[in-house]
Amino acid sequence: MTATTTSARSDLTELGRSETALRTFLHGLPGVDQVGAEQRAAQLGTRSIKTTAKAEAIDLAIRMVDLTTLEGADTPGKVRALAAKALRPDPADPSCPHVGAVCVYPAMVPHVAEVLRGSGVHLASVATAFPSGQAPLEIKLADVRAAVEAGADEIDMVINRGAFLAGRYSEVYDEIKAVKEACGSADGGRQGRPAAHLKVILETGELATYDNVRRASWLAMLAGGDFIKTSTGKVPVAATPPVTLVMLEAVRDFRAATGRQVGVKPAGGIKTTKDAIKYLVMVNETVGADWLSPDWFRFGASSLLNDLLMQRTKLTTGVYAGPDYFTLD
C-alpha cells in the first residue's frame, strides 16, 4: 500500500466523526449517468460465452450462491434439508461444487449449524430486524449477537432506509459500526473465532436514484461493511443489472482509494443461469478477476441453484434434467 493510499484511508476514516464531513463527502461523489449505466448494463448482458467457459461459469455461480430461505413457515427440518442440499447440490454427481453459504433467520441458525459445521459452507443469518430494520438499536444488536453465538459466520444486516433518505447519514454510519462490532473480533469477540463477516443490505429498490445507491454503498463501506448487498428480496424491486453495476463501480473506486476490497451481493430476482452469467460478465468487465470468487461476489437466491444444476446436467450429459429432478427449496 502506498503512502498516498494510507493517507487517503486515514482521511476517509475521519469522515464518520462529523455529520457535516460525511454529508459533504457523500454528496461530492460523482453523479451517476442514469442513461449510461442502463446502456452499459444492457450491453454487457448481450455478451455470449463459449461452451467450456459456460461450464466453468456455472460451477463458479454455484459456489457463489447464498442458498436462502426466509419464510415465516421455515422449520428446523426444512432448513436442515436446505443445508444438506448446500453441501451436495447434486447427490448424483460428486463433482458438483457446494454453494457459498446458507442464509436463514436467526432462530434457524442452530439447526443449520449442526449440518454445516466444518464443511467450508458459510452460515449467514439476516439480522437487525430484517427486512424493515425498524427496531431500536439495542434490539438489532441483540439480534446480531444471538445469531453469531448460535454459529453464524456471516451477518446480513439492513440499513435504516428512513434515516438514510432523510439525510441522517451519521445515524446510519454509527449503526453499521455498532453491528460490525457485534459481529465479534479475532481477538476473542467470538470466543477466539474470526469475526463474522458483515453484509450490508441497502434495499436499493427503496433508494429511488442511482446517486443514492452510490452514496449508500460508500457509506456502508466507510462504516466497515465487508459486503454490500442490493436487497432483502422482500420488496417489489430487488437486484437489477444497472444497480449492481453502480455498486461494482463503488467497490472498485473504494479499493482504489483505501486499498480495502469489499464484496458485492445482488439478491432477489436472479432466477436463471442466463441471469447469473450476465452478472459474472459484468463483474469481470467492471472490477476484474479479483472479484470472481465466492469470497467477493455472491448471489442471494433460492430458485437459481436448481436452474444452474439443470444447465450443468445438460452440459455434462446432453440431456436436460426435469425441474422435479432436484429438490424444491
Secondary structure as GFF3:
##gff-version 3
##sequence-region A 1 329
A	DSSP	alpha_helix	3	14	.	.	.	ID=ss1
A	DSSP	three_ten_helix	15	17	.	.	.	ID=ss2
A	DSSP	alpha_helix	19	27	.	.	.	ID=ss3
A	DSSP	alpha_helix	34	44	.	.	.	ID=ss4
A	DSSP	alpha_helix	51	64	.	.	.	ID=ss5
A	DSSP	beta_strand	65	68	.	.	.	ID=ss6
A	DSSP	alpha_helix	76	87	.	.	.	ID=ss7
A	DSSP	beta_strand	101	104	.	.	.	ID=ss8
A	DSSP	three_ten_helix	106	108	.	.	.	ID=ss9
A	DSSP	alpha_helix	109	116	.	.	.	ID=ss10
A	DSSP	beta_strand	122	126	.	.	.	ID=ss11
A	DSSP	alpha_helix	137	150	.	.	.	ID=ss12
A	DSSP	beta_strand	154	158	.	.	.	ID=ss13
A	DSSP	alpha_helix	161	165	.	.	.	ID=ss14
A	DSSP	alpha_helix	169	182	.	.	.	ID=ss15
A	DSSP	beta_strand	197	201	.	.	.	ID=ss16
A	DSSP	three_ten_helix	204	206	.	.	.	ID=ss17
A	DSSP	alpha_helix	210	222	.	.	.	ID=ss18
A	DSSP	beta_strand	227	229	.	.	.	ID=ss19
A	DSSP	alpha_helix	241	258	.	.	.	ID=ss20
A	DSSP	beta_strand	263	265	.	.	.	ID=ss21
A	DSSP	alpha_helix	273	286	.	.	.	ID=ss22
A	DSSP	three_ten_helix	289	291	.	.	.	ID=ss23
A	DSSP	beta_strand	299	301	.	.	.	ID=ss24
A	DSSP	alpha_helix	304	317	.	.	.	ID=ss25
###
